[in-house]
């Protein structure tokens, strides 16, 4: 089917999620093979211990600030290129040979982008510590022995969301850190490195910091050289690397999908089990409770280490394929209509699209011998193709789930497969394959009796299933008329039929997607830009459909069903006829929602493909620009510091002079006060001896002034 899901319809307003491997490698090659090759772009070199250090003449933009580009060039004589590559790639081990970082960790793998996330921490006392969140990508050519490792903080929101900035730390950026590792003609390795670091070293600018710390940068090269030579001594093979294979594979940027290998294997086995001639005469024809016939064919094949009967059966049911499929697949509900199912435990999804089922069922008596219950640990998988359903169960031989009890005997279900298709009228045709080793011991030796018992059990199960499917039809019809409660079924079945993408976000809701979408349909298709996508389309790609369509968690069925219909209207123009048919009307019950969920899941995958193609073709932010904030140079900082010191000294001198004057004035006032006090204390009788008293007063005044 040709669909109109193109970038013409999927463009508008959201920046790309993160850089791609291809784009980062192209940036690195341009920086080292073009910019660095033109030595007119560089200042004069400095050298220490055979490590050549250079700075670019011009500053470039990184995280809004202007920073210089730094370059290191050196040789590693006693190592191979792959050894240097392995040391640089193992970011988590960097603290073992480089003392600058206090901690380095890999925090995740993004296989879709062929990138890993790395977080690093650096002590910067007396300043606050620095923290960096970087993408790591790589390239390896084992023939030419040319290796590249690139780190970058560009578009690192996903990393910062996964590991938020520590309290008190300052975010540091390295817009491009690249290593080109090549062999030397005479042996050894040539290493070329560039970095574009924004450490936010206010009040100094980045160029001053780089010039002041160039010897530290050179020491890093020496440490890397020593670590690479130590790596060479381990004697690894020339094609052995610490990098996972998916990081080094050259190819298109593929959408990362869940690993459905187990599901595909189970379904393939089920398909294969239906091979054979269904037109041959059956071994027997059983009469079902509703009067219909069930044809049974029998073979013998190995199962669980022993020969066991392999049955094929075919019968019809007066119910549609969806009702029949739900009757078989909804194991939690089966205990209500299958009297042989005694205990059941559904332990969730072990793999994408594969559910683990643990069940115990009763056994018939054989020649008066009462057999113990049998238990099975099974995988369950399913798919729908148009109106054809396929469901299968197969034993999980390595299940860690404990047994229900010690008396049960473990049985092996090599395959139990069910194909449900329309029968040409209003009903369904069911073909089933049952290959079970029930470990019945001596009963197996009375083959005809045991086989008869098994056929009888299959016949009883088919009759009970037919009744359950008809009950589902009746419940649905009654519910649509408003006279009965709406039936609810196994909410996991949508995940069986349509496994969820890895890109889902558990907090995303239908209401959030609708709130981001334009109100007018024409705006939903309008391409206003070629470098961005609408918010709502990215949100739709992250919608966890199996969660938001779980009707057992809905507060109001009618309002939620209307919400699901509104969601489909957003993507309707990209739907197939089969998907549109599921939304011919509002959902009336859980099975309608299940069918609509399958349609939305198919649409979601197509949107994710387009979003992925868009992101893979998107460009990175410009890190070669010449606009940004500029901090002070070291000379300016020194001049400002000297000016501040001079100003402080001047202020201190002025204060000292002023304090001295104040002190002199205070001393003078004290002296005057003492003179006045002495004068006012003289009595009349003293006047007769005035000369003597005057002399004494003069002497006292002189003494005070000396003090």
Beta strands, then each sheet from edge to edge (+ up, - down):
strand 1: 46-48
strand 2: 51-55
strand 3: 60-62
strand 4: 65-67
strand 5: 70-76
strand 6: 101-110
strand 7: 115-122
strand 8: 130-141
strand 9: 146-152
strand 10: 170-171
strand 11: 173-183
strand 12: 189-198
strand 13: 284-287
strand 14: 293-303
strand 15: 306-317
strand 16: 341-351
strand 17: 354-361
strand 18: 365-366
strand 19: 369-370
strand 20: 374-385
strand 21: 388-395
strand 22: 409-410
strand 23: 412-422
strand 24: 428-437
sheet 1: 1+ 2- 5+ 12- 11+ 9- 8+ 7- 6+
sheet 2: 1+ 2- 5+ 12- 11+ 9- 8+ 10+
sheet 3: 3+ 4-
sheet 4: 13+ 14- 15+ 24- 23+ 21- 20+ 17- 16+
sheet 5: 13+ 14- 15+ 24- 23+ 21- 20+ 22+
sheet 6: 18+ 19-
end
